[in-house]
Amino acid sequence: MRIQFFFLVIALSGALPTNIPTNILSDEFINHINNQQSTWTAGRNFKENTPLSHLYGLVGSRSSPKAIPMNVHVHSENVGIPESFDARENWPRCESIKVIKDQSACGSCWAVATTSMMSDRICIHSNGNKQIFVSDEDLISCCDHCGVGCVGGFPWEALHWWHTEGIVSGGPYNSTVGCKAYSMPPCDHLSIGTKPECPDEPYDTPECQKQCDPQSSLSYNSDKSFGQEPYGVNADGNLTRAQLDILINGPIVASFQLYEDFFSYKSGVYQHVAGEDVGEHAVKILGWGVEKGTPYWLVANSWNEDWGDKGFFKILRGKNECNVEFRMIASLPKL
């Protein structure tokens, strides 16, 4: 009988899953990630009891069903591409390039990433003479064919909206700079600072107000900036052209498949290790480089500076990691 029990225990132990820990914010899950690879390090960015509804609600990019034209705006493909490039260093006068935004409890990454690129390129192509922040709030609330605001939207349609309708200026929450400030407060994911606690569920999409904030002296219609026709920058998967576009024209927008391990990124060159596919997330790519022999894209996220590497992260370059090299888009400003 003891022999039978012994073999039963062996059989059951062999049948039990030795899979990934189920709580994706647990120390066990973080340790599992760190035990699997060596190009990046996981750590705590969110409280362990953060509802999944809040995490998943941050992921709001949608792929446009429309074909994206590959009309790359570069001066010459003979320009030498350096081993590393950082737009913050190349255009130090442009403050917007250095800013990490906080989309709060709203799936507005699609809008926040695109307005960040717009602001950067307005500064770059005006030689630093125009330093404005294009309003996330105006785009989220008023673009009627960009998607569903805080539930998600299309970066490609956001660039088209900038081209056809224009977008006013506006800073972060409680900002008095620009026409329309972001109406949703910053979100304290770890309860370590003075930011408000994050709500469990996403905020409702703000109502479209085609007027500037009461404290602003600007005129809504005359404050708008406009972009040229949007375009794809990774023509036929040619990453050299993507690098050239960043090098000459400034940061670009990219969407990638976000997996659950990404929530715990702290440093290094990210590549997917564990966890399920959550959806598409839009970000701003501002450069590239090589770390310990691993090529990467340098990227700005929008979950405030408490997340990741002070709000930034690196992702594997050249292997279309998480489809990040498949959905690179941009637009030039009309000046």
N, C-alpha and C positions, 0 to 999 in steps of 0.2 A: 504493500500500500504506500509506504514511504517513497519507494522508487517511482510509482505512478505519480505521486504528488510532486516529486522533484521534476519529472519531465513536463508536468502540467505547468509548473512555475516557469520553466525554461520556454515553453511554447508561448505562454502568455506574455512573457517579457519580450520575446521576439516579435510578437504581434503589436505591442504597444508602440505608438508613434514616438520617434525621437526627433520630432520636427521642431520648428521655430516656436518660441514662446508665444502664446496667443495674445497677451497684452503688449501691444506695439510700443507702449511708453514705459514699460517696466525695465528695471535694471537688467533683468535676465535677457530681454530682447536686445538691449544695447550691448551687453556683453557678448551675445551671440553674433552680432554684427562685427564687433571688434575681433572676434576669434576667427572670422572667415577670410579676411583679406588684409592687405597692408597699405593700400593707396589712400585710404581715408579713415578718419576716426569719428566714431559716434559718441554722443554725449546727451545730456538732458537739456532740451529746449522748451519742453512743456511739462506741466505737472502731470504726475502719473495718472491722476483721476480725471484728466481733461476728456470731456465727452468726444467720442468719435465724430459726432455731428458737427462739432466746432472745427475739428481738424479737416474733415472732408469738405466743409463749407468754404475753406480757404482756396480750394482748387477749382477755378472757374473758367478756364480757357476752353474754347470750342473751336474745332476745325471748320473752316469755311468750305462749303461744298463747291465753291467756285474755283476754277483753274487760276493759279497764281502766275502772272507773267514774270519771266525772268529777265527783267530789264535792268541790268546792273549799271549803276551810275558811278563809274570810275574813270579817271583820266587816262590811265595807261596800265596795261597788265605787265609792263616792264618794270614797274616800281618794285624795288626790293622789299621782301617781307621779312622783318626781323624775327628772331627766335621768340621774343616776348614783346608784348605791347599792352599798355594800360592807358586807357583814354583819360583817366584822372591826371596822369602825369603829362600826357601829351598836350592837353588843353587845361592847364591849371587855373586859368581865369574863369572857367565855366563851373560854377558852384553846383549846378544841378547834377552833374555827373557823379559827384561824391555823395549825394543824398541817398539814404536808404529810407524808403517810404514804409508806412504802416497801413495796410489795407483794412485793418481792424477785423471785426467779425462780419466780413462781406466778401463774397467770391468775386472781387473786382480786379483780380490780377490782370485780366485781359485789358482793362482800362488803365490801370496804374503803370503797367510796363510800357504801354504805347505812349502815354503822355510823358513818361520819363524820357523816352527816346526823342519825342518831339521837342521837349525843353532843351535837351542836350544839343540837338542839331540846330535849333534856332540860334543858340549861343555860338556854336562852332562856325556856322556859315555866315554869321554877322561879325566874325572876328572878335567875339566877346562884347560887342556893343549892345546886344539885346539879351538881357538876363531875365527871363520870365519863366514862371512855372505854369505850364499848361494845366488847366483845371481837370482833375480826376472827377470831381463832382459833376461838372457840366456834361462830361462824356457819359458817365454812368447813368445819369438821370434823364438826359434829353435825347440820346441817340436811339431812335425808335426802331431801328433795324439792326442794332448791334447785338441783341440778345435780350436777356432779362435781368440786367443790372447786377444785383448782389447774388443772383443765382447762377450767373455766368454769362459770357458773351464771346464775341468773335474779334480777335485783334485785327484781322484783315478788314472787317467792316468798320472798326474804329478808325483805321487809317483812311478809309474812303470817306468817312464822316468828316474828318479833318479837311480833306480835299474839297468836298462839296459844300459843307455847311459851316465849317470853321468851329473853333473851340475857344472859349474865353480863358483868361488866366485865373489862377487860384492856388493858394498855398495849402499847407496841412491844416488839421483841425485847430480851430481857434485862431487861425492866422488872419491878420489884417492886411496882408499883402495880396494884391490881385483882386479880381472881380468876385469869384466864388470859391470859398474855402471848402475843404473836405468836412462833411457834417458828422462823420462817425469818429468817436474818440479813439486814441491809441489803445492797444490791447495788451495787458500785462499777462503773458503766458505763464510766467513762473512765480508771480507774486513777490518779486524781488525789488520792485521800484515804486514809483509814485503813479504809474498809469492805472486807469480803472481796470477792474477785473473783467475778463472776457466773458461775454454771455455764452450760454450753451448753444443757442441757435443763431443763425445769421440775422443781421439786421435786415429790415425791409428796405427795398430800393428807394432812395430819396425821390421825392416828387420833383419833376422838372419845373424849374423856375427860370423863365427867360428874362431874368433881371439880376443885377449884381446884389451882393449882400448889403444890408442896410448901412453898414459902416463904410462901405466902399463909395468913392466918388467917381468911379469909372462908369462908362456907358456900356451896357451889355453888347449891343451890336457893333460898336466901334472898337471894342476891346479884342475882338476875335482875331486869332492867328489862323493861317491856312497852310495846308500842305500840298505838295504836288502829287501826281498819281503814285499810289503805292506800288511796290515791286518786291519780288523775291530776290534774295541775295545769294542763295546757294544754288546757282544755275547748274542743273544736271548733277548735283552733288559735288560741284567743284568748290572745295573749301578755300582754295586760293582766292577765288573771287569774293567769298564771304569775308576773308581777312582783309582784302583790298578795300572793300566797302567800309569796314570799320576803320581802317587806317586812314582813309581819305575823307569819309563823310561822317564818321562818328558811330556811336553805339547803335545796335540793332535790336529787334524784338525776336524772341524765339519761344516756342511752346514745346514742352516735352511731356512724356508720360511719367507721372509722379507715382512712385511706389512708397509703401509705408515706411521703409527705412530712411527715406529722405527727411522725414520730420526730425530725425535725431542727428543730422549732419552737424559736425563741429569744425572739422578742418581736413585738409588733404584734397585729393582728387576723387570726387564722387563717382561711383559706378554702382549700379543696382546689385544688392547682395541678398536681401530678404524682404518678405512682405508682399502684399497684394497690390495690384494696379488700382490706384484711386481715381485717376482721371488726368486731364491735361492741365498743365500749369504754365502760365505765361511769365516770362522774365526778360530782363535786359542784359544782353551780352556786351561787355565793354572792353574785351581784350582777350589775350591768350598767353600761354607760356608753357614751360616744362618744369615739373617738380619731381625730383629724384628719378629722372628718366621717363616720367609719364606726361605726355602732352595733355593740356587742358584748355578749356574756355574759362575765362574769368567772368563771373555773372553776378548781377545784383538781384537779390530777392526783395520781397516787400512785406516781410513779417517783423519788421523793426530790427534794431541793432542788437537786441538780446538774442536773436536767433543766429545760429551758424557762426561764421567767422565775422563778427560785427556786422551781420546782415548780408555779407557776400558769401559766395561759394565757388568752387571750381568743379567742373565736370569733364569727364574724359573726352578728349578731342580726337577726331579722325576715325571713330568707330560707330558714329551715329548712335551714341549711347542714349537709350530711352527716347530715340527719335528726335533728339535735340537738333540735329543737323538737317532735318527734313522740313522744318517749318520755320525758316528764318526770313523775316520780312522787314521792310523799312520804307521810309518816305523822306523826301527832302522838303524843307520849308519853302514857302513863298515869301520872299523878303522884299 
